[in-house]
Amino acid sequence: MTATLDLLKTRRSVPPALLDEPGPDRAQLDTILAAASRVPDHGKLAPWRFIVVAGEARERVGEVIAATFAADNPDAAPERLAQERARLTHAPVVVAVVSRAGPHVKIPEWEQVLSAGAATMNLVIAANAAGFATSWLTEWFAYDRRVLDSLGLAPTEKLAGFVHIGRAREVPSDRPRPALDEIVTYL
């Protein structure tokens, strides 16, 4: 239990540009995703799913991101388009967590959204526990319907985020965290 608490108390994100090979192999990723799926899920709806973007798929999705950016920014410099194209290429593995939350007769949509967030955080923690570093990001393209359509999201689905997974080239210094007396109320 001490190791788990230490991980939770010291975990921090590593920017994708600082994530290197090797990423998790298929067996490691299956273990990480199995842990990610063990979250509160009222009604057993599994209101989330995972899309693994690895290998050449990172470049293919990057082409869609760059083309979408270029369509909205026709005067964008080639350097900026290259930056957009490389969004998912830094880490060896990127997992898109898709929220499938929607109306239900018994389960409030808000609970389903929280479950997707919990699945994303479990993914981050599981990958960190397996010895990898992570970064959970959204960025503009996580909200762009054209990019979401290219990833195969249904019109009712949203992206909870992209979790970039790799080995940390370096770990950034910790950021200030809120003091407990600022965020905790005891009744």
Contacts in CASP RR format, 6 or more apart in sequence:
PFRMAT RR
TARGET T0000
AUTHOR 0000-0000-0000
METHOD contacts of the structure
MODEL  1
MTATLDLLKTRRSVPPALLDEPGPDRAQLDTILAAASRVPDHGKLAPWRF
IVVAGEARERVGEVIAATFAADNPDAAPERLAQERARLTHAPVVVAVVSR
AGPHVKIPEWEQVLSAGAATMNLVIAANAAGFATSWLTEWFAYDRRVLDS
LGLAPTEKLAGFVHIGRAREVPSDRPRPALDEIVTYL
4 129 0 8 1.000
7 125 0 8 1.000
7 128 0 8 1.000
7 129 0 8 1.000
8 125 0 8 1.000
10 174 0 8 1.000
11 124 0 8 1.000
11 125 0 8 1.000
11 128 0 8 1.000
12 171 0 8 1.000
12 172 0 8 1.000
12 174 0 8 1.000
12 175 0 8 1.000
13 134 0 8 1.000
13 135 0 8 1.000
13 136 0 8 1.000
13 172 0 8 1.000
14 133 0 8 1.000
14 134 0 8 1.000
14 135 0 8 1.000
14 168 0 8 1.000
14 170 0 8 1.000
14 171 0 8 1.000
14 172 0 8 1.000
15 135 0 8 1.000
15 172 0 8 1.000
16 90 0 8 1.000
16 91 0 8 1.000
16 135 0 8 1.000
16 137 0 8 1.000
16 164 0 8 1.000
17 90 0 8 1.000
18 90 0 8 1.000
18 133 0 8 1.000
18 168 0 8 1.000
18 169 0 8 1.000
18 170 0 8 1.000
18 172 0 8 1.000
19 90 0 8 1.000
19 91 0 8 1.000
19 92 0 8 1.000
19 133 0 8 1.000
19 134 0 8 1.000
19 135 0 8 1.000
19 164 0 8 1.000
19 165 0 8 1.000
19 166 0 8 1.000
19 167 0 8 1.000
19 168 0 8 1.000
19 169 0 8 1.000
20 92 0 8 1.000
20 166 0 8 1.000
20 167 0 8 1.000
20 168 0 8 1.000
20 169 0 8 1.000
21 92 0 8 1.000
21 166 0 8 1.000
21 167 0 8 1.000
22 92 0 8 1.000
22 166 0 8 1.000
22 167 0 8 1.000
23 91 0 8 1.000
23 92 0 8 1.000
23 93 0 8 1.000
23 132 0 8 1.000
23 165 0 8 1.000
23 166 0 8 1.000
23 167 0 8 1.000
24 32 0 8 1.000
24 93 0 8 1.000
24 127 0 8 1.000
24 130 0 8 1.000
24 132 0 8 1.000
24 165 0 8 1.000
24 166 0 8 1.000
28 130 0 8 1.000
29 52 0 8 1.000
29 93 0 8 1.000
29 95 0 8 1.000
31 126 0 8 1.000
31 130 0 8 1.000
32 123 0 8 1.000
32 126 0 8 1.000
32 127 0 8 1.000
32 130 0 8 1.000
32 165 0 8 1.000
33 50 0 8 1.000
33 95 0 8 1.000
33 123 0 8 1.000
33 126 0 8 1.000
35 122 0 8 1.000
35 123 0 8 1.000
35 125 0 8 1.000
35 126 0 8 1.000
35 129 0 8 1.000
36 50 0 8 1.000
36 97 0 8 1.000
36 119 0 8 1.000
36 120 0 8 1.000
36 122 0 8 1.000
36 123 0 8 1.000
36 126 0 8 1.000
37 46 0 8 1.000
37 119 0 8 1.000
37 122 0 8 1.000
38 122 0 8 1.000
39 115 0 8 1.000
39 117 0 8 1.000
39 118 0 8 1.000
39 119 0 8 1.000
39 122 0 8 1.000
40 114 0 8 1.000
40 115 0 8 1.000
40 118 0 8 1.000
41 47 0 8 1.000
41 115 0 8 1.000
42 107 0 8 1.000
42 111 0 8 1.000
42 115 0 8 1.000
43 106 0 8 1.000
43 107 0 8 1.000
45 100 0 8 1.000
45 104 0 8 1.000
45 107 0 8 1.000
45 112 0 8 1.000
45 115 0 8 1.000
46 100 0 8 1.000
47 99 0 8 1.000
47 100 0 8 1.000
47 101 0 8 1.000
47 102 0 8 1.000
47 112 0 8 1.000
47 113 0 8 1.000
47 115 0 8 1.000
47 116 0 8 1.000
48 97 0 8 1.000
48 98 0 8 1.000
48 99 0 8 1.000
48 100 0 8 1.000
48 115 0 8 1.000
48 116 0 8 1.000
48 117 0 8 1.000
48 119 0 8 1.000
48 120 0 8 1.000
48 160 0 8 1.000
49 97 0 8 1.000
49 98 0 8 1.000
49 100 0 8 1.000
50 95 0 8 1.000
50 96 0 8 1.000
50 97 0 8 1.000
50 98 0 8 1.000
50 123 0 8 1.000
51 95 0 8 1.000
51 96 0 8 1.000
51 98 0 8 1.000
51 151 0 8 1.000
51 152 0 8 1.000
52 93 0 8 1.000
52 94 0 8 1.000
52 95 0 8 1.000
53 61 0 8 1.000
53 88 0 8 1.000
53 93 0 8 1.000
53 94 0 8 1.000
53 95 0 8 1.000
53 96 0 8 1.000
53 162 0 8 1.000
54 92 0 8 1.000
54 93 0 8 1.000
54 94 0 8 1.000
55 92 0 8 1.000
58 88 0 8 1.000
58 89 0 8 1.000
58 94 0 8 1.000
59 85 0 8 1.000
59 89 0 8 1.000
61 88 0 8 1.000
61 147 0 8 1.000
61 150 0 8 1.000
61 151 0 8 1.000
62 84 0 8 1.000
62 85 0 8 1.000
62 86 0 8 1.000
62 87 0 8 1.000
62 88 0 8 1.000
62 89 0 8 1.000
63 85 0 8 1.000
64 146 0 8 1.000
64 147 0 8 1.000
64 150 0 8 1.000
65 84 0 8 1.000
65 85 0 8 1.000
65 87 0 8 1.000
65 88 0 8 1.000
65 141 0 8 1.000
65 147 0 8 1.000
66 81 0 8 1.000
66 82 0 8 1.000
66 84 0 8 1.000
66 85 0 8 1.000
68 141 0 8 1.000
68 144 0 8 1.000
68 146 0 8 1.000
68 147 0 8 1.000
69 76 0 8 1.000
69 80 0 8 1.000
69 81 0 8 1.000
69 84 0 8 1.000
69 141 0 8 1.000
70 76 0 8 1.000
70 81 0 8 1.000
70 84 0 8 1.000
71 146 0 8 1.000
73 80 0 8 1.000
76 84 0 8 1.000
84 141 0 8 1.000
87 139 0 8 1.000
87 141 0 8 1.000
88 94 0 8 1.000
88 162 0 8 1.000
88 164 0 8 1.000
90 164 0 8 1.000
91 135 0 8 1.000
91 164 0 8 1.000
91 165 0 8 1.000
91 166 0 8 1.000
92 165 0 8 1.000
92 166 0 8 1.000
93 164 0 8 1.000
93 165 0 8 1.000
93 166 0 8 1.000
94 162 0 8 1.000
94 163 0 8 1.000
94 164 0 8 1.000
94 165 0 8 1.000
95 123 0 8 1.000
95 162 0 8 1.000
95 163 0 8 1.000
95 165 0 8 1.000
96 151 0 8 1.000
96 159 0 8 1.000
96 161 0 8 1.000
96 162 0 8 1.000
96 163 0 8 1.000
97 116 0 8 1.000
97 117 0 8 1.000
97 119 0 8 1.000
97 120 0 8 1.000
97 123 0 8 1.000
97 159 0 8 1.000
97 160 0 8 1.000
97 161 0 8 1.000
97 162 0 8 1.000
97 163 0 8 1.000
98 116 0 8 1.000
98 153 0 8 1.000
98 157 0 8 1.000
98 158 0 8 1.000
98 159 0 8 1.000
98 160 0 8 1.000
99 112 0 8 1.000
99 113 0 8 1.000
99 116 0 8 1.000
99 117 0 8 1.000
99 157 0 8 1.000
99 158 0 8 1.000
99 159 0 8 1.000
99 160 0 8 1.000
100 112 0 8 1.000
100 116 0 8 1.000
100 154 0 8 1.000
100 156 0 8 1.000
100 157 0 8 1.000
101 109 0 8 1.000
101 112 0 8 1.000
101 113 0 8 1.000
101 115 0 8 1.000
101 116 0 8 1.000
101 158 0 8 1.000
102 109 0 8 1.000
102 112 0 8 1.000
102 156 0 8 1.000
103 109 0 8 1.000
104 112 0 8 1.000
116 160 0 8 1.000
117 160 0 8 1.000
119 160 0 8 1.000
120 136 0 8 1.000
120 160 0 8 1.000
120 161 0 8 1.000
120 163 0 8 1.000
121 136 0 8 1.000
123 134 0 8 1.000
123 163 0 8 1.000
124 134 0 8 1.000
124 136 0 8 1.000
124 163 0 8 1.000
127 133 0 8 1.000
127 134 0 8 1.000
127 163 0 8 1.000
127 165 0 8 1.000
127 166 0 8 1.000
128 134 0 8 1.000
132 165 0 8 1.000
132 166 0 8 1.000
132 167 0 8 1.000
133 165 0 8 1.000
133 166 0 8 1.000
133 167 0 8 1.000
133 168 0 8 1.000
133 171 0 8 1.000
134 163 0 8 1.000
134 164 0 8 1.000
134 165 0 8 1.000
134 166 0 8 1.000
135 163 0 8 1.000
135 164 0 8 1.000
136 161 0 8 1.000
136 162 0 8 1.000
136 163 0 8 1.000
136 164 0 8 1.000
137 161 0 8 1.000
137 162 0 8 1.000
137 164 0 8 1.000
138 159 0 8 1.000
138 161 0 8 1.000
138 162 0 8 1.000
139 162 0 8 1.000
141 147 0 8 1.000
142 148 0 8 1.000
142 159 0 8 1.000
142 161 0 8 1.000
142 162 0 8 1.000
143 159 0 8 1.000
148 157 0 8 1.000
148 158 0 8 1.000
148 159 0 8 1.000
151 159 0 8 1.000
153 159 0 8 1.000
END
